[in-house]
Amino acid sequence: MKQFIVLIATVALGLAIYGMIAGPGEHSMLSAVKGVWTDEIDLRTREP
């Protein structure tokens, strides 16, 4: 029974971490990195 509880907790933790890293919305790390890259590309390709 303990192994089943640990398995369920591990799966729940994995889903939570996945949601923080690559989940939908503007609060995920993937979205933040994408925004930074887009801003950097925009900044570097501007002409004076």
Steps between C-alpha positions, in 0.01 A plus 500: 500500500788737577644445154169593340481823702857588401419425136193727506697777675780471244259523208324800657832674558607429142179648364538809719859555389402449136225759543749752638760442229307436180138558588266731318470865589735787569613371839704206370876510466478408133283803432735728695807377311317536170412858591860583588627349176243694299597825673871432442446426132290814469768707672785362287323542167395860551675753284629824654 
